[in-house]
Amino acid sequence: MPYALFEENERLTRSFATEPEVWAAAERAGLVETRTDGEKVLEDNFKVKFYESGPDEVNDPGSDFIFS
């Protein structure tokens, strides 16, 4: 089941096998904020979502984000 980071409806990252992997990529990119209560949240407009990947999808495991 692939997961990715989205901004609104645009996928920003390659597919990851788990949600925690997407969160880790978002944190590496500086897109995760830590609230005063210690809870980690994504910056506005970003969401981790499950999506259906296509058969022609190419993933570069050396890069977290998709650049078009």
PyMOL Python script that loads the backbone (N, CA, C, O; Angstrom):
from pymol import cmd

cmd.read_pdbstr("""\
ATOM      1  N   MET A   1       0.838  -1.172   0.000  1.00  0.00           N
ATOM      2  CA  MET A   1       0.000   0.000   0.000  1.00  0.00           C
ATOM      3  C   MET A   1       0.888   1.242   0.000  1.00  0.00           C
ATOM      4  O   MET A   1       1.514   1.541   1.017  1.00  0.00           O
ATOM      5  N   PRO A   2       0.957   1.952  -1.084  1.00  0.00           N
ATOM      6  CA  PRO A   2       1.832   3.124  -1.119  1.00  0.00           C
ATOM      7  C   PRO A   2       1.191   4.365  -0.493  1.00  0.00           C
ATOM      8  O   PRO A   2      -0.012   4.602  -0.607  1.00  0.00           O
ATOM      9  N   TYR A   3       2.031   5.129   0.160  1.00  0.00           N
ATOM     10  CA  TYR A   3       1.649   6.409   0.753  1.00  0.00           C
ATOM     11  C   TYR A   3       2.580   7.473   0.202  1.00  0.00           C
ATOM     12  O   TYR A   3       3.698   7.180  -0.224  1.00  0.00           O
ATOM     13  N   ALA A   4       2.107   8.711   0.215  1.00  0.00           N
ATOM     14  CA  ALA A   4       2.935   9.823  -0.240  1.00  0.00           C
ATOM     15  C   ALA A   4       2.476  11.094   0.446  1.00  0.00           C
ATOM     16  O   ALA A   4       1.406  11.144   1.054  1.00  0.00           O
ATOM     17  N   LEU A   5       3.309  12.123   0.336  1.00  0.00           N
ATOM     18  CA  LEU A   5       2.972  13.439   0.853  1.00  0.00           C
ATOM     19  C   LEU A   5       2.340  14.247  -0.262  1.00  0.00           C
ATOM     20  O   LEU A   5       2.859  14.307  -1.377  1.00  0.00           O
ATOM     21  N   PHE A   6       1.215  14.868   0.051  1.00  0.00           N
ATOM     22  CA  PHE A   6       0.482  15.671  -0.919  1.00  0.00           C
ATOM     23  C   PHE A   6       0.342  17.099  -0.413  1.00  0.00           C
ATOM     24  O   PHE A   6       0.232  17.341   0.789  1.00  0.00           O
ATOM     25  N   GLU A   7       0.350  18.034  -1.349  1.00  0.00           N
ATOM     26  CA  GLU A   7      -0.050  19.408  -1.067  1.00  0.00           C
ATOM     27  C   GLU A   7      -1.301  19.628  -1.891  1.00  0.00           C
ATOM     28  O   GLU A   7      -1.261  19.661  -3.120  1.00  0.00           O
ATOM     29  N   GLU A   8      -2.421  19.779  -1.182  1.00  0.00           N
ATOM     30  CA  GLU A   8      -3.739  19.781  -1.801  1.00  0.00           C
ATOM     31  C   GLU A   8      -3.875  18.469  -2.583  1.00  0.00           C
ATOM     32  O   GLU A   8      -3.900  17.415  -1.949  1.00  0.00           O
ATOM     33  N   ASN A   9      -3.963  18.466  -3.913  1.00  0.00           N
ATOM     34  CA  ASN A   9      -4.106  17.209  -4.651  1.00  0.00           C
ATOM     35  C   ASN A   9      -2.862  16.833  -5.440  1.00  0.00           C
ATOM     36  O   ASN A   9      -2.902  15.912  -6.257  1.00  0.00           O
ATOM     37  N   GLU A  10      -1.767  17.526  -5.210  1.00  0.00           N
ATOM     38  CA  GLU A  10      -0.536  17.248  -5.947  1.00  0.00           C
ATOM     39  C   GLU A  10       0.409  16.403  -5.099  1.00  0.00           C
ATOM     40  O   GLU A  10       0.757  16.777  -3.979  1.00  0.00           O
ATOM     41  N   ARG A  11       0.817  15.266  -5.643  1.00  0.00           N
ATOM     42  CA  ARG A  11       1.751  14.388  -4.935  1.00  0.00           C
ATOM     43  C   ARG A  11       3.141  14.984  -5.016  1.00  0.00           C
ATOM     44  O   ARG A  11       3.616  15.335  -6.096  1.00  0.00           O
ATOM     45  N   LEU A  12       3.794  15.098  -3.865  1.00  0.00           N
ATOM     46  CA  LEU A  12       5.106  15.727  -3.793  1.00  0.00           C
ATOM     47  C   LEU A  12       6.252  14.745  -3.619  1.00  0.00           C
ATOM     48  O   LEU A  12       7.394  15.050  -3.964  1.00  0.00           O
ATOM     49  N   THR A  13       5.950  13.567  -3.084  1.00  0.00           N
ATOM     50  CA  THR A  13       7.017  12.603  -2.809  1.00  0.00           C
ATOM     51  C   THR A  13       6.836  11.330  -3.620  1.00  0.00           C
ATOM     52  O   THR A  13       5.774  11.053  -4.177  1.00  0.00           O
ATOM     53  N   ARG A  14       7.916  10.574  -3.658  1.00  0.00           N
ATOM     54  CA  ARG A  14       7.823   9.227  -4.230  1.00  0.00           C
ATOM     55  C   ARG A  14       6.929   8.409  -3.316  1.00  0.00           C
ATOM     56  O   ARG A  14       6.555   8.880  -2.242  1.00  0.00           O
ATOM     57  N   SER A  15       6.587   7.223  -3.708  1.00  0.00           N
ATOM     58  CA  SER A  15       5.754   6.380  -2.857  1.00  0.00           C
ATOM     59  C   SER A  15       6.613   5.743  -1.764  1.00  0.00           C
ATOM     60  O   SER A  15       7.783   5.423  -1.973  1.00  0.00           O
ATOM     61  N   PHE A  16       6.006   5.574  -0.615  1.00  0.00           N
ATOM     62  CA  PHE A  16       6.623   4.916   0.530  1.00  0.00           C
ATOM     63  C   PHE A  16       5.693   3.797   0.973  1.00  0.00           C
ATOM     64  O   PHE A  16       4.479   3.882   0.787  1.00  0.00           O
ATOM     65  N   ALA A  17       6.254   2.766   1.551  1.00  0.00           N
ATOM     66  CA  ALA A  17       5.453   1.618   1.974  1.00  0.00           C
ATOM     67  C   ALA A  17       4.590   1.912   3.193  1.00  0.00           C
ATOM     68  O   ALA A  17       3.532   1.307   3.365  1.00  0.00           O
ATOM     69  N   THR A  18       5.036   2.842   4.045  1.00  0.00           N
ATOM     70  CA  THR A  18       4.294   3.121   5.275  1.00  0.00           C
ATOM     71  C   THR A  18       4.147   4.625   5.498  1.00  0.00           C
ATOM     72  O   THR A  18       4.911   5.424   4.956  1.00  0.00           O
ATOM     73  N   GLU A  19       3.155   4.994   6.303  1.00  0.00           N
ATOM     74  CA  GLU A  19       2.959   6.393   6.664  1.00  0.00           C
ATOM     75  C   GLU A  19       4.154   6.966   7.433  1.00  0.00           C
ATOM     76  O   GLU A  19       4.567   8.092   7.155  1.00  0.00           O
ATOM     77  N   PRO A  20       4.724   6.219   8.399  1.00  0.00           N
ATOM     78  CA  PRO A  20       5.875   6.768   9.117  1.00  0.00           C
ATOM     79  C   PRO A  20       7.060   7.117   8.201  1.00  0.00           C
ATOM     80  O   PRO A  20       7.806   8.053   8.490  1.00  0.00           O
ATOM     81  N   GLU A  21       7.233   6.389   7.124  1.00  0.00           N
ATOM     82  CA  GLU A  21       8.300   6.719   6.175  1.00  0.00           C
ATOM     83  C   GLU A  21       8.041   8.063   5.499  1.00  0.00           C
ATOM     84  O   GLU A  21       8.977   8.824   5.251  1.00  0.00           O
ATOM     85  N   VAL A  22       6.779   8.357   5.200  1.00  0.00           N
ATOM     86  CA  VAL A  22       6.428   9.646   4.597  1.00  0.00           C
ATOM     87  C   VAL A  22       6.671  10.763   5.607  1.00  0.00           C
ATOM     88  O   VAL A  22       7.218  11.809   5.258  1.00  0.00           O
ATOM     89  N   TRP A  23       6.265  10.541   6.860  1.00  0.00           N
ATOM     90  CA  TRP A  23       6.498  11.537   7.908  1.00  0.00           C
ATOM     91  C   TRP A  23       7.994  11.809   8.059  1.00  0.00           C
ATOM     92  O   TRP A  23       8.395  12.961   8.226  1.00  0.00           O
ATOM     93  N   ALA A  24       8.816  10.776   8.004  1.00  0.00           N
ATOM     94  CA  ALA A  24      10.258  10.954   8.130  1.00  0.00           C
ATOM     95  C   ALA A  24      10.799  11.793   6.971  1.00  0.00           C
ATOM     96  O   ALA A  24      11.652  12.653   7.187  1.00  0.00           O
ATOM     97  N   ALA A  25      10.320  11.560   5.748  1.00  0.00           N
ATOM     98  CA  ALA A  25      10.744  12.348   4.587  1.00  0.00           C
ATOM     99  C   ALA A  25      10.316  13.803   4.743  1.00  0.00           C
ATOM    100  O   ALA A  25      11.079  14.716   4.425  1.00  0.00           O
ATOM    101  N   ALA A  26       9.096  14.020   5.230  1.00  0.00           N
ATOM    102  CA  ALA A  26       8.605  15.386   5.448  1.00  0.00           C
ATOM    103  C   ALA A  26       9.425  16.086   6.522  1.00  0.00           C
ATOM    104  O   ALA A  26       9.701  17.281   6.422  1.00  0.00           O
ATOM    105  N   GLU A  27       9.808  15.347   7.536  1.00  0.00           N
ATOM    106  CA  GLU A  27      10.627  15.940   8.597  1.00  0.00           C
ATOM    107  C   GLU A  27      12.014  16.303   8.072  1.00  0.00           C
ATOM    108  O   GLU A  27      12.544  17.362   8.409  1.00  0.00           O
ATOM    109  N   ARG A  28      12.606  15.440   7.252  1.00  0.00           N
ATOM    110  CA  ARG A  28      13.915  15.752   6.643  1.00  0.00           C
ATOM    111  C   ARG A  28      13.840  17.022   5.806  1.00  0.00           C
ATOM    112  O   ARG A  28      14.811  17.773   5.714  1.00  0.00           O
ATOM    113  N   ALA A  29      12.673  17.259   5.191  1.00  0.00           N
ATOM    114  CA  ALA A  29      12.487  18.437   4.332  1.00  0.00           C
ATOM    115  C   ALA A  29      12.075  19.678   5.122  1.00  0.00           C
ATOM    116  O   ALA A  29      11.912  20.751   4.540  1.00  0.00           O
ATOM    117  N   GLY A  30      11.906  19.549   6.424  1.00  0.00           N
ATOM    118  CA  GLY A  30      11.534  20.695   7.239  1.00  0.00           C
ATOM    119  C   GLY A  30      10.065  21.061   7.169  1.00  0.00           C
ATOM    120  O   GLY A  30       9.702  22.212   7.412  1.00  0.00           O
ATOM    121  N   LEU A  31       9.210  20.096   6.838  1.00  0.00           N
ATOM    122  CA  LEU A  31       7.782  20.357   6.690  1.00  0.00           C
ATOM    123  C   LEU A  31       6.952  19.925   7.902  1.00  0.00           C
ATOM    124  O   LEU A  31       5.723  19.986   7.873  1.00  0.00           O
ATOM    125  N   VAL A  32       7.631  19.490   8.963  1.00  0.00           N
ATOM    126  CA  VAL A  32       6.943  19.046  10.178  1.00  0.00           C
ATOM    127  C   VAL A  32       7.249  20.037  11.287  1.00  0.00           C
ATOM    128  O   VAL A  32       8.399  20.411  11.513  1.00  0.00           O
ATOM    129  N   GLU A  33       6.194  20.450  11.970  1.00  0.00           N
ATOM    130  CA  GLU A  33       6.331  21.364  13.107  1.00  0.00           C
ATOM    131  C   GLU A  33       6.039  20.579  14.384  1.00  0.00           C
ATOM    132  O   GLU A  33       5.240  19.643  14.384  1.00  0.00           O
ATOM    133  N   THR A  34       6.696  20.971  15.460  1.00  0.00           N
ATOM    134  CA  THR A  34       6.415  20.377  16.765  1.00  0.00           C
ATOM    135  C   THR A  34       5.690  21.414  17.603  1.00  0.00           C
ATOM    136  O   THR A  34       6.204  22.505  17.850  1.00  0.00           O
ATOM    137  N   ARG A  35       4.488  21.057  18.035  1.00  0.00           N
ATOM    138  CA  ARG A  35       3.681  21.962  18.869  1.00  0.00           C
ATOM    139  C   ARG A  35       4.251  22.023  20.281  1.00  0.00           C
ATOM    140  O   ARG A  35       5.109  21.223  20.653  1.00  0.00           O
ATOM    141  N   THR A  36       3.769  22.968  21.047  1.00  0.00           N
ATOM    142  CA  THR A  36       4.247  23.131  22.417  1.00  0.00           C
ATOM    143  C   THR A  36       3.961  21.909  23.286  1.00  0.00           C
ATOM    144  O   THR A  36       4.654  21.673  24.275  1.00  0.00           O
ATOM    145  N   ASP A  37       2.936  21.127  22.916  1.00  0.00           N
ATOM    146  CA  ASP A  37       2.624  19.912  23.681  1.00  0.00           C
ATOM    147  C   ASP A  37       3.431  18.706  23.204  1.00  0.00           C
ATOM    148  O   ASP A  37       3.246  17.599  23.708  1.00  0.00           O
ATOM    149  N   GLY A  38       4.341  18.919  22.219  1.00  0.00           N
ATOM    150  CA  GLY A  38       5.202  17.849  21.716  1.00  0.00           C
ATOM    151  C   GLY A  38       4.646  17.108  20.513  1.00  0.00           C
ATOM    152  O   GLY A  38       5.349  16.300  19.906  1.00  0.00           O
ATOM    153  N   GLU A  39       3.392  17.372  20.161  1.00  0.00           N
ATOM    154  CA  GLU A  39       2.789  16.704  19.009  1.00  0.00           C
ATOM    155  C   GLU A  39       3.411  17.227  17.714  1.00  0.00           C
ATOM    156  O   GLU A  39       3.595  18.432  17.543  1.00  0.00           O
ATOM    157  N   LYS A  40       3.728  16.309  16.813  1.00  0.00           N
ATOM    158  CA  LYS A  40       4.270  16.692  15.509  1.00  0.00           C
ATOM    159  C   LYS A  40       3.127  16.780  14.502  1.00  0.00           C
ATOM    160  O   LYS A  40       2.281  15.891  14.417  1.00  0.00           O
ATOM    161  N   VAL A  41       3.124  17.881  13.737  1.00  0.00           N
ATOM    162  CA  VAL A  41       2.084  18.106  12.740  1.00  0.00           C
ATOM    163  C   VAL A  41       2.732  18.580  11.445  1.00  0.00           C
ATOM    164  O   VAL A  41       3.803  19.187  11.456  1.00  0.00           O
ATOM    165  N   LEU A  42       2.072  18.294  10.342  1.00  0.00           N
ATOM    166  CA  LEU A  42       2.535  18.798   9.055  1.00  0.00           C
ATOM    167  C   LEU A  42       2.150  20.257   8.916  1.00  0.00           C
ATOM    168  O   LEU A  42       1.128  20.694   9.445  1.00  0.00           O
ATOM    169  N   GLU A  43       2.975  21.007   8.201  1.00  0.00           N
ATOM    170  CA  GLU A  43       2.629  22.390   7.916  1.00  0.00           C
ATOM    171  C   GLU A  43       1.329  22.427   7.114  1.00  0.00           C
ATOM    172  O   GLU A  43       0.910  21.415   6.551  1.00  0.00           O
ATOM    173  N   ASP A  44       0.695  23.603   7.067  1.00  0.00           N
ATOM    174  CA  ASP A  44      -0.584  23.770   6.375  1.00  0.00           C
ATOM    175  C   ASP A  44      -0.534  23.232   4.946  1.00  0.00           C
ATOM    176  O   ASP A  44       0.496  23.298   4.276  1.00  0.00           O
ATOM    177  N   ASN A  45      -1.652  22.706   4.504  1.00  0.00           N
ATOM    178  CA  ASN A  45      -1.879  22.214   3.144  1.00  0.00           C
ATOM    179  C   ASN A  45      -1.156  20.912   2.811  1.00  0.00           C
ATOM    180  O   ASN A  45      -1.275  20.430   1.685  1.00  0.00           O
ATOM    181  N   PHE A  46      -0.410  20.327   3.749  1.00  0.00           N
ATOM    182  CA  PHE A  46       0.269  19.066   3.487  1.00  0.00           C
ATOM    183  C   PHE A  46      -0.478  17.944   4.192  1.00  0.00           C
ATOM    184  O   PHE A  46      -0.944  18.101   5.320  1.00  0.00           O
ATOM    185  N   LYS A  47      -0.583  16.802   3.504  1.00  0.00           N
ATOM    186  CA  LYS A  47      -1.252  15.633   4.074  1.00  0.00           C
ATOM    187  C   LYS A  47      -0.546  14.378   3.593  1.00  0.00           C
ATOM    188  O   LYS A  47      -0.041  14.321   2.472  1.00  0.00           O
ATOM    189  N   VAL A  48      -0.519  13.378   4.455  1.00  0.00           N
ATOM    190  CA  VAL A  48      -0.046  12.048   4.070  1.00  0.00           C
ATOM    191  C   VAL A  48      -1.280  11.274   3.642  1.00  0.00           C
ATOM    192  O   VAL A  48      -2.260  11.185   4.381  1.00  0.00           O
ATOM    193  N   LYS A  49      -1.219  10.711   2.428  1.00  0.00           N
ATOM    194  CA  LYS A  49      -2.383   9.991   1.908  1.00  0.00           C
ATOM    195  C   LYS A  49      -1.950   8.664   1.282  1.00  0.00           C
ATOM    196  O   LYS A  49      -0.837   8.514   0.777  1.00  0.00           O
ATOM    197  N   PHE A  50      -2.871   7.723   1.340  1.00  0.00           N
ATOM    198  CA  PHE A  50      -2.747   6.485   0.570  1.00  0.00           C
ATOM    199  C   PHE A  50      -3.158   6.817  -0.855  1.00  0.00           C
ATOM    200  O   PHE A  50      -4.068   7.618  -1.065  1.00  0.00           O
ATOM    201  N   TYR A  51      -2.503   6.217  -1.829  1.00  0.00           N
ATOM    202  CA  TYR A  51      -2.923   6.430  -3.207  1.00  0.00           C
ATOM    203  C   TYR A  51      -2.622   5.185  -4.030  1.00  0.00           C
ATOM    204  O   TYR A  51      -1.803   4.352  -3.640  1.00  0.00           O
ATOM    205  N   GLU A  52      -3.281   5.069  -5.153  1.00  0.00           N
ATOM    206  CA  GLU A  52      -3.080   3.956  -6.068  1.00  0.00           C
ATOM    207  C   GLU A  52      -1.966   4.326  -7.047  1.00  0.00           C
ATOM    208  O   GLU A  52      -2.125   5.243  -7.854  1.00  0.00           O
ATOM    209  N   SER A  53      -0.861   3.626  -6.978  1.00  0.00           N
ATOM    210  CA  SER A  53       0.231   3.912  -7.907  1.00  0.00           C
ATOM    211  C   SER A  53      -0.029   3.197  -9.228  1.00  0.00           C
ATOM    212  O   SER A  53      -0.660   2.141  -9.271  1.00  0.00           O
ATOM    213  N   GLY A  54       0.469   3.794 -10.297  1.00  0.00           N
ATOM    214  CA  GLY A  54       0.303   3.216 -11.621  1.00  0.00           C
ATOM    215  C   GLY A  54       1.447   2.285 -11.965  1.00  0.00           C
ATOM    216  O   GLY A  54       2.505   2.346 -11.339  1.00  0.00           O
ATOM    217  N   PRO A  55       1.249   1.425 -12.953  1.00  0.00           N
ATOM    218  CA  PRO A  55       2.290   0.462 -13.328  1.00  0.00           C
ATOM    219  C   PRO A  55       3.534   1.126 -13.923  1.00  0.00           C
ATOM    220  O   PRO A  55       4.613   0.534 -13.911  1.00  0.00           O
ATOM    221  N   ASP A  56       3.395   2.340 -14.438  1.00  0.00           N
ATOM    222  CA  ASP A  56       4.530   3.015 -15.052  1.00  0.00           C
ATOM    223  C   ASP A  56       5.222   3.989 -14.097  1.00  0.00           C
ATOM    224  O   ASP A  56       6.091   4.755 -14.514  1.00  0.00           O
ATOM    225  N   GLU A  57       4.841   3.961 -12.823  1.00  0.00           N
ATOM    226  CA  GLU A  57       5.448   4.873 -11.858  1.00  0.00           C
ATOM    227  C   GLU A  57       6.902   4.488 -11.611  1.00  0.00           C
ATOM    228  O   GLU A  57       7.229   3.322 -11.391  1.00  0.00           O
ATOM    229  N   VAL A  58       7.755   5.488 -11.652  1.00  0.00           N
ATOM    230  CA  VAL A  58       9.175   5.279 -11.407  1.00  0.00           C
ATOM    231  C   VAL A  58       9.523   5.950 -10.088  1.00  0.00           C
ATOM    232  O   VAL A  58       9.224   7.126  -9.882  1.00  0.00           O
ATOM    233  N   ASN A  59      10.148   5.204  -9.208  1.00  0.00           N
ATOM    234  CA  ASN A  59      10.564   5.745  -7.913  1.00  0.00           C
ATOM    235  C   ASN A  59      12.075   5.727  -7.831  1.00  0.00           C
ATOM    236  O   ASN A  59      12.721   4.726  -8.142  1.00  0.00           O
ATOM    237  N   ASP A  60      12.623   6.840  -7.412  1.00  0.00           N
ATOM    238  CA  ASP A  60      14.052   6.939  -7.178  1.00  0.00           C
ATOM    239  C   ASP A  60      14.269   6.853  -5.677  1.00  0.00           C
ATOM    240  O   ASP A  60      14.028   7.835  -4.975  1.00  0.00           O
ATOM    241  N   PRO A  61      14.718   5.710  -5.158  1.00  0.00           N
ATOM    242  CA  PRO A  61      14.881   5.584  -3.719  1.00  0.00           C
ATOM    243  C   PRO A  61      15.943   6.532  -3.147  1.00  0.00           C
ATOM    244  O   PRO A  61      16.028   6.689  -1.929  1.00  0.00           O
ATOM    245  N   GLY A  62      16.744   7.160  -3.996  1.00  0.00           N
ATOM    246  CA  GLY A  62      17.737   8.102  -3.524  1.00  0.00           C
ATOM    247  C   GLY A  62      17.184   9.495  -3.326  1.00  0.00           C
ATOM    248  O   GLY A  62      17.884  10.373  -2.822  1.00  0.00           O
ATOM    249  N   SER A  63      15.939   9.711  -3.712  1.00  0.00           N
ATOM    250  CA  SER A  63      15.320  11.029  -3.595  1.00  0.00           C
ATOM    251  C   SER A  63      13.918  10.869  -3.026  1.00  0.00           C
ATOM    252  O   SER A  63      13.144  10.032  -3.492  1.00  0.00           O
ATOM    253  N   ASP A  64      13.590  11.675  -2.015  1.00  0.00           N
ATOM    254  CA  ASP A  64      12.260  11.589  -1.418  1.00  0.00           C
ATOM    255  C   ASP A  64      11.204  12.323  -2.233  1.00  0.00           C
ATOM    256  O   ASP A  64      10.059  11.880  -2.321  1.00  0.00           O
ATOM    257  N   PHE A  65      11.598  13.459  -2.835  1.00  0.00           N
ATOM    258  CA  PHE A  65      10.638  14.324  -3.500  1.00  0.00           C
ATOM    259  C   PHE A  65      10.678  14.198  -5.018  1.00  0.00           C
ATOM    260  O   PHE A  65      11.709  13.869  -5.604  1.00  0.00           O
ATOM    261  N   ILE A  66       9.531  14.465  -5.644  1.00  0.00           N
ATOM    262  CA  ILE A  66       9.381  14.404  -7.095  1.00  0.00           C
ATOM    263  C   ILE A  66       9.614  15.798  -7.632  1.00  0.00           C
ATOM    264  O   ILE A  66       8.998  16.756  -7.166  1.00  0.00           O
ATOM    265  N   PHE A  67      10.480  15.918  -8.590  1.00  0.00           N
ATOM    266  CA  PHE A  67      10.726  17.203  -9.244  1.00  0.00           C
ATOM    267  C   PHE A  67      10.316  17.092 -10.697  1.00  0.00           C
ATOM    268  O   PHE A  67      10.819  16.245 -11.436  1.00  0.00           O
ATOM    269  N   SER A  68       9.388  17.965 -11.103  1.00  0.00           N
ATOM    270  CA  SER A  68       8.928  17.886 -12.490  1.00  0.00           C
ATOM    271  C   SER A  68       9.509  18.988 -13.324  1.00  0.00           C
ATOM    272  O   SER A  68       9.227  19.072 -14.519  1.00  0.00           O
TER     273      SER A  68
END
""", "prot")
cmd.dss("prot")
cmd.show_as("cartoon", "prot")
cmd.util.cbc("prot")
cmd.orient("prot")
